[in-house]
Amino acid sequence: MAFLSSIGAFLVTFIPRAVAQGIPLLFGSTGETITEKAGHLNLGIPGIMYVGAISGVIGAFFYEQYLRLSGAPTNAFLVIFIPLTACLVGSLLMGLIYSVLTITFRANQNVAGLALTTFGIGFGNFFGGSLIKLTGSEVPNITLSVTSAYFSKKLPFAAKAGWFGQIFLSYSFLAYAAIIIAFVAAFVLRRTRTGLNLRAVGENPATADAAGINVNRYKYTATCLGAMIAGLGGLYYVMDYACGVWSNDAFGDRGWLAIALVIFTVWRPNISVFASILFGGLYILYLYIPAGMNLSLKELYKMLPYIVTLVVLIISSMKKKRENQPPEGLGIPYFREDR
């Protein structure tokens, strides 16, 4: 009984932290799945998530500065609306840049995506550093405690629901939004005419075009929508997981893991809900494995999510089932004149 109770206590502590780690991956993988279903491999997702995060930080920073200087009371609607809108606009602009380059000008998707990631990280670090200088802070970060308090609010009755509340109800609205968006995306892709048209565009754009589907419109919509969803992952990380603290280069490699998660889930956003929690758990598992003072062993434990990613990529490449394969038109520019 003592063993079972200790396992239960561990799960009650571990699962919420794994979910919190996995939500940015879920946003990123859902956005990338929608983009790839349209036939575009967007390796700019890490940069888009970074821009989404810093855009939200900029909006929150100036609103908190206004509150501090004017002495006005905090408006619960504006404190969420301003950074959320800024995040979506910043992510949308990144998606538009990628779309113009790869859809209109037919640039190489891999090169355009990597350039977008480099640009996004540089953009975030530049403006993040500028805001840190504006505050005159002695530490290299910004703390947006007012905004974070609203973004990280939990359901009021979670604490009264015991272990069930801790595991299922102790998350912010963005965490539940990520799960809802993933399930809605899965339903739209598999069960609606819009999803069917989008999948047709990704599989064979020439055939879709001949059937009267506006290929470019679907590609633009999917890419921009995917970028906006991915950008929310960056906002969640800063405002909720990091408690409103922005530090340059603190986002890590979550964007790349989100892209790997798309392959892990065989392009199904509903499976991403559970896979993101698994990856989130692997990301923090080293904190729970006894390693004593052996730092080298702890570094090996930190490699777990990447090892799992490599194993999954190898296994998925060996499977020949059609439903487990990427869209046939993925990464291939579409020339309407060649139809």
C-alpha positions as CSV (number, residue, x, y, z in Angstrom):
1,M,0.0,0.0,0.0
2,A,2.8,2.4,0.8
3,F,4.4,1.7,-2.6
4,L,1.1,2.3,-4.4
5,S,0.5,5.6,-2.5
6,S,4.0,6.8,-3.3
7,I,3.4,6.0,-7.0
8,G,0.1,7.9,-6.9
9,A,1.8,10.9,-5.2
10,F,4.5,10.8,-7.9
11,L,1.9,10.8,-10.7
12,V,-0.1,13.6,-9.2
13,T,3.1,15.7,-9.1
14,F,4.6,14.5,-12.4
15,I,1.7,14.6,-14.8
16,P,0.8,18.3,-14.4
17,R,4.4,19.2,-15.0
18,A,4.6,17.0,-18.0
19,V,1.4,18.6,-19.4
20,A,2.8,22.1,-18.8
21,Q,6.0,21.1,-20.7
22,G,4.0,19.5,-23.5
23,I,1.6,22.3,-24.3
24,P,4.1,24.4,-26.3
25,L,4.9,21.2,-28.3
26,L,1.2,20.6,-28.9
27,F,0.6,24.1,-30.2
28,G,3.7,23.8,-32.5
29,S,2.9,20.3,-33.8
30,T,-0.8,21.1,-34.5
31,G,0.2,24.2,-36.5
32,E,2.9,22.3,-38.4
33,T,0.5,19.4,-39.1
34,I,-2.0,21.8,-40.7
35,T,0.8,23.4,-42.7
36,E,2.2,20.1,-43.9
37,K,-1.3,18.8,-44.9
38,A,-1.2,21.6,-47.4
39,G,2.1,20.3,-48.8
40,H,4.5,22.7,-47.1
41,L,7.3,21.7,-44.7
42,N,7.7,24.8,-42.5
43,L,11.0,24.5,-40.7
44,G,10.5,28.0,-39.5
45,I,8.2,26.8,-36.6
46,P,10.9,27.4,-33.9
47,G,11.3,31.0,-35.2
48,I,7.6,31.6,-35.4
49,M,7.1,30.4,-31.8
50,Y,9.9,32.7,-30.8
51,V,8.3,35.7,-32.6
52,G,4.8,34.8,-31.1
53,A,6.4,34.8,-27.6
54,I,8.2,38.1,-28.0
55,S,5.3,39.8,-29.7
56,G,3.1,38.9,-26.7
57,V,5.8,40.1,-24.4
58,I,6.0,43.5,-26.1
59,G,2.3,43.9,-25.9
60,A,2.2,42.9,-22.2
61,F,5.2,45.1,-21.4
62,F,3.8,48.3,-22.7
63,Y,0.4,47.6,-21.1
64,E,2.0,47.0,-17.8
65,Q,4.1,50.2,-18.2
66,Y,0.9,52.1,-18.9
67,L,-0.7,50.7,-15.7
68,R,2.4,51.6,-13.7
69,L,2.7,55.1,-14.9
70,S,-1.1,56.0,-15.0
71,G,-2.1,54.1,-11.8
72,A,-5.1,52.8,-13.6
73,P,-6.7,49.5,-12.4
74,T,-5.9,46.3,-14.3
75,N,-8.5,45.5,-17.0
76,A,-8.9,41.7,-17.0
77,F,-9.9,41.7,-20.7
78,L,-7.1,44.0,-21.9
79,V,-4.4,42.2,-20.0
80,I,-5.2,39.0,-21.9
81,F,-6.4,40.6,-25.2
82,I,-3.4,42.8,-25.9
83,P,-0.6,40.1,-25.6
84,L,-2.8,37.5,-27.3
85,T,-3.5,39.7,-30.2
86,A,0.1,40.8,-30.5
87,C,1.2,37.2,-30.5
88,L,-1.3,36.2,-33.2
89,V,-0.4,39.2,-35.4
90,G,3.4,38.6,-35.1
91,S,2.9,34.9,-35.9
92,L,0.6,35.7,-38.8
93,L,3.2,38.0,-40.3
94,M,5.8,35.3,-40.1
95,G,3.4,32.9,-41.7
96,L,2.8,35.4,-44.5
97,I,6.5,35.8,-45.1
98,Y,6.9,32.1,-45.5
99,S,3.8,31.8,-47.7
100,V,5.0,34.6,-50.0
101,L,8.4,33.0,-50.3
102,T,7.3,29.4,-50.9
103,I,3.9,29.7,-52.5
104,T,4.1,32.9,-54.6
105,F,7.8,32.9,-55.4
106,R,8.2,29.1,-55.1
107,A,11.4,29.4,-53.0
108,N,13.0,26.2,-51.6
109,Q,10.9,25.4,-48.5
110,N,13.7,24.0,-46.4
111,V,15.9,27.1,-47.0
112,A,13.0,29.5,-46.4
113,G,12.0,27.8,-43.2
114,L,15.5,27.7,-41.8
115,A,15.9,31.4,-42.7
116,L,12.7,32.1,-40.9
117,T,13.9,30.3,-37.8
118,T,17.2,32.3,-37.8
119,F,15.3,35.6,-38.3
120,G,12.7,34.8,-35.6
121,I,15.3,34.0,-33.0
122,G,17.3,37.1,-33.9
123,F,14.2,39.2,-33.8
124,G,13.2,37.9,-30.4
125,N,16.6,38.4,-28.9
126,F,16.9,41.9,-30.3
127,F,13.6,43.2,-29.0
128,G,13.9,41.2,-25.8
129,G,17.3,42.7,-25.1
130,S,15.9,46.2,-25.9
131,L,13.1,45.8,-23.4
132,I,15.5,44.6,-20.8
133,K,17.5,47.8,-21.3
134,L,14.4,49.9,-21.1
135,T,13.6,48.4,-17.6
136,G,17.2,49.1,-16.5
137,S,17.1,45.6,-14.9
138,E,20.4,44.2,-13.4
139,V,19.4,40.7,-14.4
140,P,19.1,39.7,-18.1
141,N,15.3,39.1,-18.1
142,I,11.9,40.8,-17.9
143,T,9.2,39.8,-15.5
144,L,5.6,40.4,-16.5
145,S,4.0,39.3,-13.3
146,V,0.6,41.1,-13.8
147,T,0.0,39.6,-17.2
148,S,1.3,36.2,-16.1
149,A,-1.1,36.1,-13.1
150,Y,-4.0,36.2,-15.5
151,F,-2.6,33.8,-18.1
152,S,-1.8,31.2,-15.5
153,K,-5.1,31.3,-13.6
154,K,-6.4,27.8,-12.9
155,L,-10.0,26.7,-12.6
156,P,-11.2,27.9,-9.1
157,F,-12.6,24.5,-8.1
158,A,-9.4,22.5,-9.0
159,A,-8.0,22.6,-5.5
160,K,-11.1,21.1,-4.0
161,A,-11.2,18.1,-6.4
162,G,-8.3,16.2,-5.0
163,W,-6.0,14.2,-7.3
164,F,-8.5,14.5,-10.1
165,G,-8.4,18.3,-9.9
166,Q,-4.6,18.3,-9.8
167,I,-4.2,16.0,-12.9
168,F,-7.1,17.3,-15.1
169,L,-8.2,20.7,-13.9
170,S,-5.1,22.5,-12.8
171,Y,-4.2,24.2,-16.0
172,S,-4.7,27.7,-17.6
173,F,-7.1,28.5,-20.4
174,L,-4.3,28.3,-23.1
175,A,-3.6,24.7,-22.1
176,Y,-7.2,23.7,-22.6
177,A,-7.3,25.8,-25.8
178,A,-4.3,23.8,-27.2
179,I,-6.2,20.5,-26.6
180,I,-9.4,21.8,-28.1
181,I,-7.6,23.2,-31.2
182,A,-5.9,19.9,-31.7
183,F,-9.1,17.9,-31.6
184,V,-10.9,20.4,-33.8
185,A,-8.1,20.3,-36.3
186,A,-8.2,16.5,-36.4
187,F,-12.0,16.5,-36.9
188,V,-11.8,19.2,-39.7
189,L,-9.0,17.3,-41.5
190,R,-10.7,13.9,-41.4
191,R,-14.4,14.7,-41.4
192,T,-15.1,17.8,-43.4
193,R,-15.0,18.9,-47.0
194,T,-12.6,21.7,-46.2
195,G,-10.2,19.1,-44.7
196,L,-10.7,16.8,-47.7
197,N,-9.8,19.7,-50.0
198,L,-6.8,20.6,-47.9
199,R,-5.5,17.0,-47.9
200,A,-6.1,16.9,-51.7
201,V,-4.0,20.0,-52.1
202,G,-1.1,18.4,-50.1
203,E,-1.3,15.1,-51.9
204,N,-1.7,16.2,-55.5
205,P,-2.2,19.9,-56.1
206,A,-2.5,19.5,-59.8
207,T,-5.4,17.1,-59.4
208,A,-7.0,19.4,-56.8
209,D,-6.6,22.4,-59.1
210,A,-8.2,20.4,-62.0
211,A,-11.1,19.7,-59.6
212,G,-11.7,23.4,-59.1
213,I,-10.0,23.8,-55.7
214,N,-8.2,27.1,-55.3
215,V,-4.8,25.6,-54.4
216,N,-3.0,28.8,-53.5
217,R,-5.8,30.0,-51.2
218,Y,-5.8,26.7,-49.3
219,K,-2.0,26.8,-49.0
220,Y,-1.9,30.4,-47.8
221,T,-4.8,29.8,-45.3
222,A,-3.2,26.6,-43.9
223,T,0.3,28.0,-43.6
224,C,-0.9,31.2,-41.9
225,L,-3.3,29.5,-39.6
226,G,-0.6,26.9,-38.7
227,A,1.8,29.8,-37.9
228,M,-0.7,31.5,-35.6
229,I,-1.4,28.3,-33.7
230,A,2.3,27.6,-33.3
231,G,2.9,31.2,-32.1
232,L,0.5,30.5,-29.2
233,G,3.0,27.9,-28.0
234,G,5.6,30.6,-27.5
235,L,3.1,32.8,-25.7
236,Y,2.1,30.0,-23.4
237,Y,5.7,29.1,-22.5
238,V,6.5,32.7,-21.4
239,M,3.2,33.7,-19.8
240,D,2.3,30.5,-18.1
241,Y,5.2,28.0,-17.9
242,A,7.9,30.6,-17.3
243,C,5.6,32.7,-15.0
244,G,5.9,35.8,-17.3
245,V,9.7,35.8,-17.3
246,W,11.4,36.5,-20.7
247,S,15.1,35.6,-21.1
248,N,16.9,35.6,-24.5
249,D,17.5,32.0,-25.8
250,A,15.5,30.5,-23.0
251,F,12.9,28.8,-25.2
252,G,15.4,26.0,-26.1
253,D,14.7,23.5,-28.8
254,R,11.0,23.0,-28.2
255,G,10.2,24.2,-31.8
256,W,12.3,21.4,-33.3
257,L,10.7,18.8,-31.0
258,A,7.3,20.1,-32.2
259,I,8.3,19.4,-35.8
260,A,9.5,15.9,-34.8
261,L,6.2,15.4,-33.0
262,V,4.3,15.7,-36.3
263,I,6.1,12.6,-37.7
264,F,5.7,10.8,-34.3
265,T,1.9,11.3,-34.5
266,V,1.7,10.4,-38.2
267,W,0.1,13.8,-39.1
268,R,-2.8,13.4,-36.6
269,P,-3.3,16.3,-34.3
270,N,-5.5,14.3,-31.9
271,I,-2.7,11.9,-31.3
272,S,-0.4,14.9,-30.6
273,V,-2.4,15.6,-27.5
274,F,-1.1,12.5,-25.8
275,A,2.3,12.4,-27.6
276,S,3.0,16.0,-26.4
277,I,2.4,15.0,-22.8
278,L,4.8,12.0,-23.3
279,F,7.5,14.2,-24.8
280,G,6.9,16.8,-22.0
281,G,7.3,14.0,-19.4
282,L,10.6,12.8,-21.1
283,Y,11.8,16.4,-21.1
284,I,11.6,16.6,-17.3
285,L,12.1,13.0,-16.4
286,Y,15.8,13.6,-15.5
287,L,14.6,15.7,-12.5
288,Y,12.9,12.6,-11.0
289,I,15.6,10.0,-11.7
290,P,18.1,9.7,-8.9
291,A,21.6,10.6,-10.1
292,G,23.2,12.0,-7.0
293,M,26.1,14.3,-7.7
294,N,26.8,12.5,-11.0
295,L,26.2,15.4,-13.4
296,S,27.3,13.5,-16.5
297,L,24.6,10.9,-15.8
298,K,22.0,13.6,-15.5
299,E,23.0,15.0,-18.9
300,L,22.5,11.6,-20.4
301,Y,19.0,11.5,-18.9
302,K,18.3,14.8,-20.6
303,M,18.9,13.1,-24.0
304,L,15.8,10.9,-23.5
305,P,13.4,13.0,-25.7
306,Y,15.9,13.1,-28.5
307,I,16.7,9.4,-28.4
308,V,13.0,8.6,-28.5
309,T,12.6,11.0,-31.4
310,L,15.4,9.2,-33.3
311,V,13.9,5.8,-32.6
312,V,10.5,7.0,-33.8
313,L,11.9,8.5,-37.0
314,I,13.7,5.2,-37.8
315,I,10.6,3.1,-37.1
316,S,8.3,5.4,-39.0
317,S,10.6,5.4,-42.0
318,M,10.5,1.6,-42.1
319,K,6.7,1.4,-42.1
320,K,5.2,1.3,-45.6
321,K,1.6,1.9,-44.7
322,R,0.2,4.7,-46.8
323,E,-1.7,6.3,-43.9
324,N,1.6,6.7,-42.0
325,Q,3.4,8.5,-44.9
326,P,3.6,12.3,-45.3
327,P,1.6,14.0,-48.0
328,E,2.9,13.2,-51.4
329,G,3.3,16.9,-52.4
330,L,5.1,17.8,-49.2
331,G,8.1,20.1,-49.9
332,I,7.4,20.2,-53.7
333,P,6.5,23.6,-55.2
334,Y,3.5,23.7,-57.4
335,F,3.7,25.2,-60.9
336,R,0.2,25.6,-62.3
337,E,1.6,26.0,-65.8
338,D,3.0,22.4,-65.6
339,R,-0.4,20.9,-65.0
